[in-house]
Amino acid sequence: SSSILFNCHQHLRWLRERQCMMLQGKDIYTAALTAIPTLLDILLPSVSYAQILAQGLPLDANRVVSSANLSAMFAMLFCNLLSHCPYTVASLDLLAIFMMREVLVQIEESDLSNEEKVATMWMSLHTTCFLSSAIFALLGKMRAVILSGYLSYPVVSGLMAAVGVAGVNSAVTFLWPQDEEDNFLAMALAVGLSVTSVVMKSQGIPTNLAFVLCFTFGFVTFYAWVFVAGMSGNDLRASGWLMEVKAASVNPLLVFEWDWSSVSYWHLIPGPKAWPICFVAAMGRAFGITGIEAAVAETPYSVDDEMWRQGVASSLSGLLGGVACGISPPYTSINHQAAKGNKAVGRLTIVVSTICLALIWLSSFPLTNYLPRFLLGGLLMMVGSDMVVDWSWGVRRRIDRAGLVTVVSIMLVSKCTDLVHGIVLGVVLAICWANYRFATLDIIKYHVSGVHFRSGESYSVNQKQVLQKCGRSTQIIGL
């Protein structure tokens, strides 16, 4: 009878699993509806992040956007297939993009010819993505996620806030007037969008939804004004609302097209300014993976093994596409909530997103010709200000006054100098904090039984007899 009950239990369990994996019409609708904000979260920042990479460099921003869409397509598929969590969603990684920017600037400041610089820059996009993600995978293989526990919370908050400051700086540089005829109207509009998104988030609206709503409102309002004013695309470019040069469509199949003979392979190695940013990028990905495992995973799994898997997936997508990607905890949570425990719906959302990204990549539609500059800079400013608010103002109740001074110090150093100096200061403060925490920690100094313990007190004969009789079952731990 027990064998029959066991077989019935196994059969019912198999039926429940099959029911969870079945797809219905409403499930397909749910997957498609969930994929829409995910696609917007990838497409909109891809244009803004391309401006970070191509700003002041001999790179075609539209080609970088095409590479970003291709990378996101591969990352969306690979990161989900290799993940322990079926709801994992990938997106562009701002931290790793700052590392790529440092490598590009390093090549620009070298003594190479223009042809060699361009060829080396295009190849460095792929090699830097692969290298940064491969290091992340190696850390997972070495089970180094425990090292993140040695970083105090104020230091982590300061480093993440410093990245947000760098994002805001990039937006300000992008929107700053180039000549006397320009004005600060685009900058003011971008600041208005950023402040609006922060206020919306403070009222309980999710960050990703606030970004989409602010962008949609700005885009619709802008082109409504353009329609009423009767302005053409040339007029908008001449007045500085759009990018100065109209971009042509980019052949999406030319991702690896550069003069291979002009590549300087020595300059592909990241310089000393890029490695600290790689450290922060790896730390950010580790925190994201840990958060997904704690909040979304239905069954616990090894975070180290997940780091290894995501590192492999990101390195492959970066090598093929050329722009760094990583997991997105907010959209992973959205996918998990929409799927309602149905793993097939979670996987289907990824499939729909991947197909849409592939179609967008193949269409090679030049988005920079139609997105106003204040929206491109506004997106960067919204992302950066969101990180600054979350990791400086939002954590004020979790840290003491000394921790708040640490956060502000890292942010000010990053603002006054650059992100690398802020990271170096954060590492130094992390070492100091770790030593202080270990110095004040109650540690076990000795452990003996009641037979061998001598406290210096005077005991009576009866007390000594009790200690002799029951001393071995009495454990004394000194701190």
N, C-alpha and C positions, 0 to 999 in steps of 0.2 A: 504494500500500500504506500509506503514511503517513496518507493521508486516511481510509482504512478504519479503521486503528487509532485515529485521533483520534475518529471517530464512535462506535466501540465504547467508547472510554473515556468519552465524554460520556453514552452510553446507560447504562453501568454506574453512573456518578455519579448520574444521574437516578433509577435504581432504588434506590440507597442512600438518597437523600433521601426518596423516597416511602416506603421501609421505615421510616425514622426518624419519619415523620409518621403512620404507621398506628397505630390504637388497637386494643388487644385487651382481653379481659375483665380480665386482671390489671392492665392499665394503669389502667382505671377504678377498680379497687379501690385501687391505689396512690395515685391522685389523691384519692380520698375519705379515705383514711387520713391523707394528708399534710395535708388541709384541717382535720382535727380540732384538732391543737395550734395551728394558725394562728387558728382561730376563737376558741379559748380565750384566746389572746394578745391578741385584740381585745376580746372581750366582758368579760373580767374587769377589765382596766385602764379600760375605758370607764366603769364604775361608779365606780371610785376617782378617775379624772381628773375626772369630773363633780362630785365633792365638792370638788376644788380650785377649780373654776370657780364653784360655787354657794355655797361656804362663806361665811356671813355676809352674803349678798346676796339680794335679793328675786327669786331665780330658782328654778324648779322643777327639782330635780336629776334627776327621772325624764324630764323633757322634754329635758334636756341629754344624758342617756344615749341617748334616741331619736335626737337629732341626731348623736351620736357614731357610732351604728350606721349611720345613713344616710350620713354622710361616709365611713366606712370602706368601705361598699359601693361607692360611686362611686370612691374612691381605689384600691381593690383592682382595679377594672376599668380605669380610666383609666391608672394608673401602669404597668400591665403592657402595655396595648395600645400606649402611646406609647414604651415603653422599647426600647432596642436589645437588652436581655437578655430572653429569653422566660420566665425564671424569677423575675422581679422580683415581690416581695410587698410590699404596703403595710400600714401599721398606724398607730395614733395616735402623734402626735409630742409628747412631753412638753415639749421645749424651747419649741416654739411655743405650747403650752398655757399655760406660764408668761407668755409675752408677752400672751396673751389675758387672763389674770388681771390683769395690770397695767392693761390698758385698762379692764376692768370696775371695778377699784378706783378708777381715775381718774374714772369716771362716778359712782360711789357718793359720792365726796368732793366732787362738784360741787354747785352751788346749784340744781339742777333739782328739780322736784316729783317725787313718787314715781311718778306715771304716766309722766312723761317719762323718768325713770331706767330704769324697766322696759322701755319700748319701745326706748330707745337701747341698753340692754344686749343685748337680743335681736338687734338689727340689727348691733351691733358684733361679735358672734360670727362673722357671715358676712363682714363687711367686713375684719376683722382677719386672718382666714384668707386671704382673697383677696389682701390687700396684702402679707402676709409671703411668700406663695408667689410672687406676681408679682415681688417684688424678687429672690427666688432665681432665677427664670427670667431676669430681666434680667442678673443677674451671669453666668449661663451664656452669654447672648448676647454679653456684653462680653468673654468669655473671661477671666474674673477668677479662675478656679480657681487660677491660679499664685500669687495673693496669699496663699493658705494656706501656701505654702512659706516666707513671711517670718515666720510665727509659730513660735517655738521650741517644741520638744516639751514642755518643762516648763510653758510657758504654756498650751498646749492641754490638757495633763493637768490643770492647775489649774482651768481653766474648766469642763471636763467634771465634775471632782470637785465643783466648786461647785454645779453643777446637781443632782448627787446629794444634796448637803447640803440644798438647797432642798426636794427631794422628801421627805427625812427630816423636815425642819421642818414641812412640810405635814401629814405623818402624825401627828406629835406634837401639833400644834395640833388636829387632828381628834379625836384620842383623849383629849385632856386632860380630866380630870373637870370638869364644869360646875358642880357644887355639892358640898357637904360629904358628901352621901349616896353619891356615886359613889366608886369606888375605882380603883386603877391596874391592875386585873386585865386589862382589855382591852389596855392598853399593854404589859403584861408578855407577854401572848400574842403580840402583834404583833412584839415584839422577839425572842421565841423563834422565830417563823417566819422572821424576817429572818436570824438567826444560823444557823438550820438550812439555809437556802438557800445562804448563803455557805460553810458547811462542805461541803455537797453539791457545790458547784462546785469547791472545792479538791480533792475526791476524783475529779474528772474528769467529773462529771455536767454536761451542758450547762445553761446558765442558764435557757433557756426550759422545759426539762423539769423543772428543780428548782422553778421557780415553780408549774408545774401540779401537781407532786406535793405540795408544801407546801400549796397551796390545797385540793386534794382531801382530804388528810389532815385539815386543820383543819375543813373543811366537814362531812365524814362524822363525825368525832369529836364535833363540836358538836351535831349533830342526833341522834346516838346518845345523848348525855347528856340532850338535851331530851326524847327519847322515854322514857328511863328515869325522869326526874324528873317526867314528866307535865305539863310546862309548856305553856301556850298562847301564841299570838302576842301577846296583850295582856300576858301576864306577862313575856314577853321584852322587850317595849317598855318596860314599867314599870320593869324592872330594868336597863335601859340596854344590853341585848345587841343589840337591833335599833334602827333609827332611831326616834326618839320619835313621829313622826307617820306613820301608815300612808298610803302614797301610792296614789292612784287611777291607773287605766290612762290613758295619754296617747294621744290620737288622733294616729297617726303622720303624718297628712296635714296637720297644723297647724304645720308647721315654720316657715312664714313668717307666722304669725298674730300680729300685734301692732298696736298703734294707730300707723299710719304718720304720722298728723298730729301725734303727740306726740314723734316722733323729733327729737333735736337733732343735726343733721348735723355741726355744728362739733365736738361732743364725740366723734365717731367717729374723729377723727384721733388716732393714738397719741401719748402724751406722751413727755417725755424719758426716763422710766424704762423705757419699752417698747422703744426702739430698740436699746439694748445687748443686750437679750435676743434681739432679732431677729437681731443680728449673730452671736451664738453659735449660734442655731438654724440659720442659713444655713451656718455653718462645719460644724456637725454633719452636716447633709445632704450637704455637699460631701465630707466624709470618708467617709460611707456609700456614696456613688456611686463614689468612687475605689476603695474596698475591694471593691465588687461587681465593678467592671470588672477588677480585678487578680486576683480569686480565683475568679469564677464565669463570666465571659464566655468563650465558646469562641473568639471572634475579637475582636481589639482594636477599640475604637471611641472616638470623641471624648468625653472626659468633659465638656467644655464643652457639647457638643450634648445630652448626656444630662441635664445640669443644666437646660438650657432645656426639654427635654421634660418632666422631672419637675416643674419649676416650673409649667408650664402645667397638667399633670394635677392637681397639688395645689391650685392656685388654683381650678380648676373644681369639684373635690370639696368644697373648703372653702366656696365660694360657695353651692353647692347644699345642703350639709349643715349647716355651721356649726361644725365642730370640726376643728382642724388635723390633717392626716395627712401621712405621708412614708414613704419606703421603709424596709424592715426588713431590714438585712443578715443577721441570724441566720436568719430564716425564708426569705429568698431562698436562702441556702446549703442549708437543709433541703430546699427544693423542688428545687434542682439535684441534690442527692444522691439524692433519691427518684426523680427522673425518669430518671437514668442516661443522660443525653444525648438523651433523646427530648423534643423541644421540644413536641410535642403533649400529652404528659403534664403538662409544666409549665404549659401554657396551660389544660388541663382542671382542674388544681388551683385555678386562679384562678376559673374558671367555677363550680366547685362551691362555693367559699368565697363568691363573690358571691351565688349563689342562696340559700345558707343565711343570709347576712346580711340579704338582702331579706325572707326569711320571718320572721326574728327581729324586724326593724324593723316589719313589718306587724302582728305579733302584739302589739306594745307591752306585753310582759310586764314588770311592775314588779319588777325584780330587787332593788331596795333594800329591799323588804318581806321578803326572805328571806335576804339576805346579812348576817351579823353584822358589827357595827362593827369588831371586831378583825381580820376578814378584809379589809375595805375599807381600813383603815389599814395592815394588814400588807402588802398588795400595794404600796402606795405606799412603805412602808419597805423592802421587798425590792428594788424598782427603784432607789430612792435609794442604799441601802447597797451594792448591786451596782456602781453607777457609782463610788461613793466608793472601794471596795476596788480596782476595776480601774484607776482613774486616779490613785490615790495610792500604795497598797501594791504593786499589781501592776507598776508601772513603775519601781520603785526600782532595778532592775538596769540600766535604760537611761539613767538620768540621774545626774549627779554630785551632790555635796552642795549646791552652789548651786541646782541645779535642784529638789532636794527642798525647800529652803527656799522657793523660789518657789511650789511646789504648796501647801505648808502655809500660806503667807501668804495666798494667794487664798482658800483654804478658811476660814481663821479670819476674814478680813474679811467673807466672805459670811455666816458664822454669826453674828458679832457685830453686823453691820449688816443688809445685805440682799444679794440676788444682784447687783443693779445695781452696787453699790460694788465687789464682787468682780470683776465684768467690767471695770470701769474700771481697777482695779489691774492686771488681766491685760493689758489693752491697753498700759498704760504700761510694764509689764515687758517686753512683746513688743517695743516700740520700743527699749528699752535693750538687750535681747538681740540684736536685729537689728543695731544699731550696733556692738556689741561683736564680733559674728561677722564683720561686714564689715571692721572695723578690724584684726582679726587674720588675715584671709584672705590667702593668697598670691595676689597678682594679677600680671598681666603688665605690667611697667613699660616694657619696650622689647623690640624684636625686630629684630635686624640680622643681616647675613651676616658671614662671616669676613673679608671684604675691608675692611669699615668698622669692625670691632670693635677697640678699643684697650684692652688690659687693664692696661697699665702695666708689664708684664713686659719683660725684655730678651731678644730673640730673636737667635739666630745667623743668619748669612747663609742657611744651608740651610733653616732654619725659615721665614724670610721668603719664600724662594722657594716653599716648599710652600704657605704661606698665599696668596700671589699666584696660584698655579696652581689651588688647590682651594678658595679662600675662598668662592666663590659657591655651592658645594654644602654649605657648613658653616653651619648656622643656630644663632644664639645667642639664647636667650630668657632675659631677666633677670626674676626674681621679687622 
